[in-house]
Amino acid sequence: MSLLTAELRKVWGNRVFPMLLAVLVAANLLLLWMGTRPTANQPPAVAYRAVGADLAARGSGSKTTTATSPTATA
């Protein structure tokens, strides 16, 4: 265990490593923030909630087959 602590002390003692780690964390947070912003063509989250509520209200009895389903008729 002392070998592990010595190696960690050696890495953290370097001046570049904490700065590099801070830059990587900042870049990660920036990309996370940029990736979760809605775009101009994307509907708001309220629309997704309304569709989900509508589908939940329909229940499992009104599910339809898709065109790719082998039981669908053309």
C-alpha positions as a Markdown table, in Angstrom:
| # | Residue | x | y | z |
|---|---|---|---|---|
| 1 | Met | 0.0 | 0.0 | 0.0 |
| 2 | Ser | 2.9 | 2.3 | 0.6 |
| 3 | Leu | 4.0 | 1.9 | -3.0 |
| 4 | Leu | 0.6 | 3.1 | -4.2 |
| 5 | Thr | 0.7 | 6.1 | -1.9 |
| 6 | Ala | 4.2 | 6.9 | -3.0 |
| 7 | Glu | 3.3 | 6.7 | -6.7 |
| 8 | Leu | 0.2 | 8.9 | -6.1 |
| 9 | Arg | 2.3 | 11.5 | -4.3 |
| 10 | Lys | 4.8 | 11.5 | -7.1 |
| 11 | Val | 2.0 | 12.1 | -9.7 |
| 12 | Trp | 0.2 | 14.7 | -7.7 |
| 13 | Gly | 3.4 | 16.4 | -6.7 |
| 14 | Asn | 4.0 | 17.3 | -10.4 |
| 15 | Arg | 2.8 | 20.8 | -11.1 |
| 16 | Val | 1.4 | 19.9 | -14.5 |
| 17 | Phe | -0.9 | 17.1 | -13.5 |
| 18 | Pro | -3.4 | 19.0 | -11.3 |
| 19 | Met | -3.6 | 21.8 | -14.0 |
| 20 | Leu | -4.1 | 19.2 | -16.7 |
| 21 | Leu | -6.8 | 17.5 | -14.6 |
| 22 | Ala | -8.6 | 20.9 | -14.0 |
| 23 | Val | -8.5 | 21.6 | -17.8 |
| 24 | Leu | -10.0 | 18.2 | -18.6 |
| 25 | Val | -12.7 | 18.6 | -16.0 |
| 26 | Ala | -13.5 | 22.1 | -17.3 |
| 27 | Ala | -13.7 | 20.8 | -20.9 |
| 28 | Asn | -15.9 | 17.9 | -19.9 |
| 29 | Leu | -18.3 | 20.3 | -18.1 |
| 30 | Leu | -18.3 | 22.6 | -21.1 |
| 31 | Leu | -19.1 | 19.8 | -23.5 |
| 32 | Leu | -21.8 | 18.4 | -21.2 |
| 33 | Trp | -23.4 | 21.8 | -21.0 |
| 34 | Met | -23.2 | 22.4 | -24.8 |
| 35 | Gly | -24.6 | 18.9 | -25.5 |
| 36 | Thr | -27.7 | 19.2 | -23.4 |
| 37 | Arg | -28.8 | 22.6 | -24.7 |
| 38 | Pro | -31.9 | 22.4 | -27.0 |
| 39 | Thr | -31.4 | 23.3 | -30.6 |
| 40 | Ala | -33.7 | 25.4 | -32.7 |
| 41 | Asn | -35.3 | 22.4 | -34.4 |
| 42 | Gln | -35.8 | 20.4 | -31.2 |
| 43 | Pro | -39.2 | 20.5 | -29.5 |
| 44 | Pro | -39.3 | 21.5 | -25.8 |
| 45 | Ala | -39.2 | 19.0 | -23.0 |
| 46 | Val | -42.9 | 19.7 | -22.3 |
| 47 | Ala | -43.8 | 18.2 | -25.7 |
| 48 | Tyr | -42.0 | 14.9 | -24.8 |
| 49 | Arg | -43.8 | 14.8 | -21.5 |
| 50 | Ala | -47.1 | 15.3 | -23.2 |
| 51 | Val | -46.5 | 12.5 | -25.7 |
| 52 | Gly | -45.4 | 10.2 | -22.8 |
| 53 | Ala | -48.5 | 11.0 | -20.8 |
| 54 | Asp | -50.7 | 10.4 | -23.9 |
| 55 | Leu | -49.1 | 7.1 | -24.6 |
| 56 | Ala | -49.4 | 6.1 | -20.9 |
| 57 | Ala | -53.1 | 7.1 | -21.0 |
| 58 | Arg | -53.7 | 4.9 | -24.0 |
| 59 | Gly | -52.5 | 1.8 | -22.2 |
| 60 | Ser | -51.2 | -1.4 | -23.7 |
| 61 | Gly | -54.5 | -2.3 | -25.5 |
| 62 | Ser | -54.0 | 0.2 | -28.3 |
| 63 | Lys | -50.5 | -0.6 | -29.4 |
| 64 | Thr | -50.2 | -1.0 | -33.2 |
| 65 | Thr | -47.8 | -3.0 | -35.3 |
| 66 | Thr | -45.1 | -1.2 | -37.3 |
| 67 | Ala | -44.4 | -1.6 | -41.0 |
| 68 | Thr | -41.3 | -3.6 | -40.3 |
| 69 | Ser | -43.2 | -6.1 | -38.2 |
| 70 | Pro | -43.6 | -9.5 | -39.9 |
| 71 | Thr | -47.3 | -9.6 | -38.9 |
| 72 | Ala | -48.1 | -6.2 | -40.4 |
| 73 | Thr | -50.3 | -6.1 | -43.5 |
| 74 | Ala | -49.4 | -4.0 | -46.4 |
